[in-house]
């Protein structure tokens, strides 16, 4: 496909990825319609922009469509996908669509990794934007400054979150990349750590010798690519090319300096919690410098940054009882988010509410999950969010009740709340003024955030 289509139909148009593709086409004058049964904010955003969206699939609406795009959440036999194939309409997945869009740009930055890629992509995009570099940016979350998940600029730079799930990132062909971490995830697809690392090797090979920025605190990244030409590492590791030093974390802020050889930069201050967010920020800074922005011009952007949708999103800043939504769904991100919250809010009792996402992930990473809640004062676990099309019939799977018992065995006070309504009841029984409620998970746990903020957070 070389030219823009006239009419694009999007199946699952509210998905965080497909909605961005729809925005791209609409911004370029293409008619966009689609279907989605959800009530996600992205659906209403697109309707406001002029997209014609229905909640029930209607294959008869494909009559004058010349491109169908879809999210992998919908299988090939979904009625609109099947009808498009029968009519001979070209079909592209979200990843294929994003790869096609990126191919129109000369300098293509892919931001990948098990954890932190959305935040890193957003910060990199904001640094470049505020420095006047006019990048185009796709982020797998909503960014307030972009009024959504896509920014279209006028330069030849495109920054994209590059998701490793089902090897989606191999469709993007970036010319430079950031890898935030390489830890086993998406076990229903990758099966083993080795298989996952093989995919990352293919991703790096697509750079054709271009710049690779890696997390020096990640042992896999250092083992795989530390000696690769055109590779820059960053982190607390003294072997990092760009070292983080003089780190101080306190209530509401974190400070650090950067060192490269004998050069010193900073100090810098950020207002998002956790060492993991320092790493996200610095990874973005290193890439931004390679694209022409001096470290000295980044201070205001990173200090002003307050996060993105569902990434330590404080729903009621200044409230007596804080309510925070976070996407953490991997043991490392759960542990890091809890640790960061404790340091950021030292005077508050932290109630961590977690909804595991995908039964196979819970089984494969069970022991690590059990160790992830030690810094929370109280924990509430609700039942695992099942993912359509990704679950198996394996009977030897773990449940949230199993995890509750394992967390209790670590000496942590942990409650089991099977349904989201039970979560509300448990919170009502234990919450106190001054608490912080931290809701974590990649499922629908986030939908409790606003009602809880309205009830307890004023």
BELNORSUL-V44084 format. One record per residue. N is the residue number from 1. RES is the residue in three letters. D_FIRST is the distance of its C-alpha to the first C-alpha in Angstrom with 1 decimal. Layout:
BEGIN
{{N & RES & D_FIRST} {N & RES & D_FIRST}}
END
This chain:
BEGIN
{{1 & UNK & 0.0} {2 & UNK & 3.8} {3 & UNK & 5.9} {4 & UNK & 7.7} {5 & UNK & 8.5} {6 & UNK & 12.2} {7 & UNK & 13.6} {8 & UNK & 12.9} {9 & UNK & 15.5} {10 & UNK & 16.7} {11 & UNK & 19.1} {12 & UNK & 21.6} {13 & UNK & 20.5} {14 & UNK & 23.7} {15 & UNK & 22.9} {16 & UNK & 23.1} {17 & UNK & 19.5} {18 & UNK & 17.7} {19 & UNK & 19.8} {20 & UNK & 18.5} {21 & UNK & 14.8} {22 & UNK & 16.2} {23 & UNK & 18.1} {24 & UNK & 15.3} {25 & UNK & 13.6} {26 & UNK & 17.1} {27 & UNK & 18.0} {28 & UNK & 15.3} {29 & UNK & 16.6} {30 & UNK & 14.4} {31 & UNK & 16.7} {32 & UNK & 17.0} {33 & UNK & 19.3} {34 & UNK & 20.1} {35 & UNK & 23.0} {36 & UNK & 25.2} {37 & UNK & 28.9} {38 & UNK & 29.8} {39 & UNK & 31.6} {40 & UNK & 29.9} {41 & UNK & 30.1} {42 & UNK & 26.3} {43 & UNK & 26.3} {44 & UNK & 28.8} {45 & UNK & 27.2} {46 & UNK & 24.0} {47 & UNK & 26.2} {48 & UNK & 28.0} {49 & UNK & 24.8} {50 & UNK & 24.2} {51 & UNK & 22.1} {52 & UNK & 23.4} {53 & UNK & 24.3} {54 & UNK & 26.6} {55 & UNK & 28.5} {56 & UNK & 28.6} {57 & UNK & 25.5} {58 & UNK & 25.2} {59 & UNK & 22.8} {60 & UNK & 23.9} {61 & UNK & 22.0} {62 & UNK & 18.7} {63 & UNK & 19.6} {64 & UNK & 17.2} {65 & UNK & 14.5} {66 & UNK & 10.9} {67 & UNK & 9.7} {68 & UNK & 12.4} {69 & UNK & 13.0} {70 & UNK & 16.3} {71 & UNK & 18.9} {72 & UNK & 20.4} {73 & UNK & 23.7} {74 & UNK & 22.8} {75 & UNK & 22.9} {76 & UNK & 21.0} {77 & UNK & 23.9} {78 & UNK & 23.6} {79 & UNK & 23.9} {80 & UNK & 20.7} {81 & UNK & 18.5} {82 & UNK & 20.5} {83 & UNK & 20.3} {84 & UNK & 16.5} {85 & UNK & 16.5} {86 & UNK & 19.3} {87 & UNK & 17.5} {88 & UNK & 14.4} {89 & UNK & 12.3} {90 & UNK & 9.2} {91 & UNK & 10.8} {92 & UNK & 10.4} {93 & UNK & 13.6} {94 & UNK & 14.7} {95 & UNK & 14.7} {96 & UNK & 11.1} {97 & UNK & 10.1} {98 & UNK & 12.6} {99 & UNK & 11.5} {100 & UNK & 8.1} {101 & UNK & 10.3} {102 & UNK & 12.9} {103 & UNK & 11.0} {104 & UNK & 11.4} {105 & UNK & 15.1} {106 & UNK & 17.6} {107 & UNK & 20.1} {108 & UNK & 18.9} {109 & UNK & 21.8} {110 & UNK & 21.7} {111 & UNK & 24.8} {112 & UNK & 25.8} {113 & UNK & 29.1} {114 & UNK & 31.1} {115 & UNK & 32.7} {116 & UNK & 32.2} {117 & UNK & 28.5} {118 & UNK & 28.0} {119 & UNK & 31.1} {120 & UNK & 30.3} {121 & UNK & 26.8} {122 & UNK & 28.4} {123 & UNK & 31.3} {124 & UNK & 29.1} {125 & UNK & 27.0} {126 & UNK & 30.3} {127 & UNK & 32.0} {128 & UNK & 29.3} {129 & UNK & 29.1} {130 & UNK & 32.9} {131 & UNK & 33.2} {132 & UNK & 31.1} {133 & UNK & 28.0} {134 & UNK & 25.5} {135 & UNK & 23.2} {136 & UNK & 20.4} {137 & UNK & 21.5} {138 & UNK & 20.5} {139 & UNK & 23.7} {140 & UNK & 24.3} {141 & UNK & 27.1} {142 & UNK & 28.1} {143 & UNK & 29.3} {144 & UNK & 31.9} {145 & UNK & 31.3} {146 & UNK & 27.6} {147 & UNK & 28.5} {148 & UNK & 26.2} {149 & UNK & 23.9} {150 & UNK & 21.4} {151 & UNK & 22.3} {152 & UNK & 20.2} {153 & UNK & 21.9} {154 & UNK & 21.6} {155 & UNK & 21.9} {156 & UNK & 19.7} {157 & UNK & 20.8} {158 & UNK & 19.0} {159 & UNK & 21.4} {160 & UNK & 20.2} {161 & UNK & 22.5} {162 & UNK & 21.4} {163 & UNK & 22.8} {164 & UNK & 24.1} {165 & UNK & 24.4} {166 & UNK & 23.0} {167 & UNK & 21.6} {168 & UNK & 18.9} {169 & UNK & 19.4} {170 & UNK & 18.3} {171 & UNK & 14.6} {172 & UNK & 15.1} {173 & UNK & 16.2} {174 & UNK & 18.6} {175 & UNK & 20.7} {176 & UNK & 23.8} {177 & UNK & 25.0} {178 & UNK & 28.0} {179 & UNK & 29.4} {180 & UNK & 32.0} {181 & UNK & 33.5} {182 & UNK & 33.0} {183 & UNK & 35.1} {184 & UNK & 34.6} {185 & UNK & 32.8} {186 & UNK & 30.6} {187 & UNK & 33.1} {188 & UNK & 31.9} {189 & UNK & 28.9} {190 & UNK & 30.2} {191 & UNK & 33.8} {192 & UNK & 35.3} {193 & UNK & 35.3} {194 & UNK & 34.7} {195 & UNK & 31.5} {196 & UNK & 30.2} {197 & UNK & 31.2} {198 & UNK & 29.3} {199 & UNK & 26.0} {200 & UNK & 26.9} {201 & UNK & 27.7} {202 & UNK & 24.2} {203 & UNK & 22.9} {204 & UNK & 25.3} {205 & UNK & 24.4} {206 & UNK & 20.8} {207 & UNK & 22.5} {208 & UNK & 23.5} {209 & UNK & 26.8} {210 & UNK & 25.8} {211 & UNK & 28.1} {212 & UNK & 28.9} {213 & UNK & 31.2} {214 & UNK & 33.2} {215 & UNK & 35.9} {216 & UNK & 39.1} {217 & UNK & 40.8} {218 & UNK & 38.5} {219 & UNK & 40.1} {220 & UNK & 37.0} {221 & UNK & 35.0} {222 & UNK & 38.1} {223 & UNK & 38.7} {224 & UNK & 35.2} {225 & UNK & 34.2} {226 & UNK & 37.3} {227 & UNK & 37.9} {228 & UNK & 34.3} {229 & UNK & 33.9} {230 & UNK & 32.1} {231 & UNK & 33.1} {232 & UNK & 35.0} {233 & UNK & 36.8} {234 & UNK & 38.3} {235 & UNK & 40.8} {236 & UNK & 44.5} {237 & UNK & 44.8} {238 & UNK & 47.1} {239 & UNK & 44.9} {240 & UNK & 41.9} {241 & UNK & 40.7} {242 & UNK & 40.8} {243 & UNK & 43.7} {244 & UNK & 44.4} {245 & UNK & 48.1} {246 & UNK & 50.7} {247 & UNK & 48.9} {248 & UNK & 50.7} {249 & UNK & 49.7} {250 & UNK & 51.7} {251 & UNK & 51.6} {252 & UNK & 48.5} {253 & UNK & 47.3} {254 & UNK & 46.7} {255 & UNK & 47.4} {256 & UNK & 46.5} {257 & UNK & 46.4} {258 & UNK & 44.1} {259 & UNK & 45.5} {260 & UNK & 43.9} {261 & UNK & 46.7} {262 & UNK & 49.4} {263 & UNK & 47.1} {264 & UNK & 47.5} {265 & UNK & 45.3} {266 & UNK & 46.2} {267 & UNK & 47.6} {268 & UNK & 44.7} {269 & UNK & 45.1} {270 & UNK & 42.6} {271 & UNK & 43.2} {272 & UNK & 41.2} {273 & UNK & 43.2} {274 & UNK & 43.3} {275 & UNK & 43.0} {276 & UNK & 39.6} {277 & UNK & 38.5} {278 & UNK & 40.1} {279 & UNK & 37.9} {280 & UNK & 34.8} {281 & UNK & 35.9} {282 & UNK & 36.8} {283 & UNK & 33.6} {284 & UNK & 31.8} {285 & UNK & 34.4} {286 & UNK & 34.1} {287 & UNK & 30.4} {288 & UNK & 30.9} {289 & UNK & 33.6} {290 & UNK & 31.4} {291 & UNK & 29.1} {292 & UNK & 32.1} {293 & UNK & 34.0} {294 & UNK & 37.6} {295 & UNK & 39.1} {296 & UNK & 41.7} {297 & UNK & 39.2} {298 & UNK & 37.9} {299 & UNK & 41.1} {300 & UNK & 40.8} {301 & UNK & 37.2} {302 & UNK & 38.1} {303 & UNK & 41.5} {304 & UNK & 40.0} {305 & UNK & 37.4} {306 & UNK & 38.5} {307 & UNK & 35.7} {308 & UNK & 32.9} {309 & UNK & 32.7} {310 & UNK & 34.5} {311 & UNK & 35.2} {312 & UNK & 39.0} {313 & UNK & 38.5} {314 & UNK & 42.1} {315 & UNK & 42.2} {316 & UNK & 45.6} {317 & UNK & 46.5} {318 & UNK & 50.2} {319 & UNK & 51.0} {320 & UNK & 54.1} {321 & UNK & 52.1} {322 & UNK & 48.6} {323 & UNK & 45.7} {324 & UNK & 42.7} {325 & UNK & 39.4} {326 & UNK & 37.6} {327 & UNK & 34.8} {328 & UNK & 36.7} {329 & UNK & 36.4} {330 & UNK & 37.0} {331 & UNK & 40.6} {332 & UNK & 40.0} {333 & UNK & 38.5} {334 & UNK & 41.2} {335 & UNK & 44.0} {336 & UNK & 42.6} {337 & UNK & 42.1} {338 & UNK & 45.7} {339 & UNK & 47.2} {340 & UNK & 45.5} {341 & UNK & 46.8} {342 & UNK & 50.3} {343 & UNK & 50.4} {344 & UNK & 48.8} {345 & UNK & 51.2} {346 & UNK & 54.3} {347 & UNK & 56.6} {348 & UNK & 54.6} {349 & UNK & 54.9} {350 & UNK & 51.4} {351 & UNK & 50.5} {352 & UNK & 47.3} {353 & UNK & 45.6} {354 & UNK & 43.1} {355 & UNK & 40.9} {356 & UNK & 39.6} {357 & UNK & 35.9} {358 & UNK & 35.2} {359 & UNK & 38.2} {360 & UNK & 37.1} {361 & UNK & 36.6} {362 & UNK & 40.2} {363 & UNK & 41.6} {364 & UNK & 40.1} {365 & UNK & 41.0} {366 & UNK & 44.1} {367 & UNK & 46.6} {368 & UNK & 44.6} {369 & UNK & 44.2} {370 & UNK & 48.0} {371 & UNK & 48.6} {372 & UNK & 46.3} {373 & UNK & 48.5} {374 & UNK & 51.7} {375 & UNK & 51.5} {376 & UNK & 51.2} {377 & UNK & 54.4} {378 & UNK & 53.4} {379 & UNK & 50.5} {380 & UNK & 49.3} {381 & UNK & 46.9} {382 & UNK & 45.2} {383 & UNK & 43.8} {384 & UNK & 40.5} {385 & UNK & 37.3} {386 & UNK & 35.7} {387 & UNK & 31.9} {388 & UNK & 30.5} {389 & UNK & 29.0} {390 & UNK & 30.2} {391 & UNK & 34.0} {392 & UNK & 36.0} {393 & UNK & 39.2} {394 & UNK & 41.0} {395 & UNK & 44.5} {396 & UNK & 45.4} {397 & UNK & 43.4} {398 & UNK & 44.9} {399 & UNK & 45.5} {400 & UNK & 46.0} {401 & UNK & 49.7} {402 & UNK & 49.7} {403 & UNK & 48.2} {404 & UNK & 50.8} {405 & UNK & 53.5} {406 & UNK & 52.0} {407 & UNK & 51.7} {408 & UNK & 55.3} {409 & UNK & 56.4} {410 & UNK & 55.3} {411 & UNK & 57.8} {412 & UNK & 55.3} {413 & UNK & 56.2} {414 & UNK & 53.5} {415 & UNK & 53.2} {416 & UNK & 51.2} {417 & UNK & 49.6} {418 & UNK & 47.8} {419 & UNK & 46.0} {420 & UNK & 44.7} {421 & UNK & 47.7} {422 & UNK & 50.0} {423 & UNK & 48.4} {424 & UNK & 49.5} {425 & UNK & 53.0} {426 & UNK & 53.4} {427 & UNK & 52.3} {428 & UNK & 54.8} {429 & UNK & 57.5} {430 & UNK & 57.1} {431 & UNK & 55.4} {432 & UNK & 57.6} {433 & UNK & 57.3} {434 & UNK & 55.9} {435 & UNK & 53.7} {436 & UNK & 50.0} {437 & UNK & 47.8} {438 & UNK & 44.8} {439 & UNK & 42.3} {440 & UNK & 39.9} {441 & UNK & 37.2} {442 & UNK & 33.6} {443 & UNK & 34.5} {444 & UNK & 36.1} {445 & UNK & 39.1} {446 & UNK & 37.8} {447 & UNK & 38.6} {448 & UNK & 42.3} {449 & UNK & 42.0} {450 & UNK & 42.4} {451 & UNK & 45.2} {452 & UNK & 47.0} {453 & UNK & 46.7} {454 & UNK & 48.1} {455 & UNK & 50.9} {456 & UNK & 52.0} {457 & UNK & 50.3} {458 & UNK & 52.1}}
END
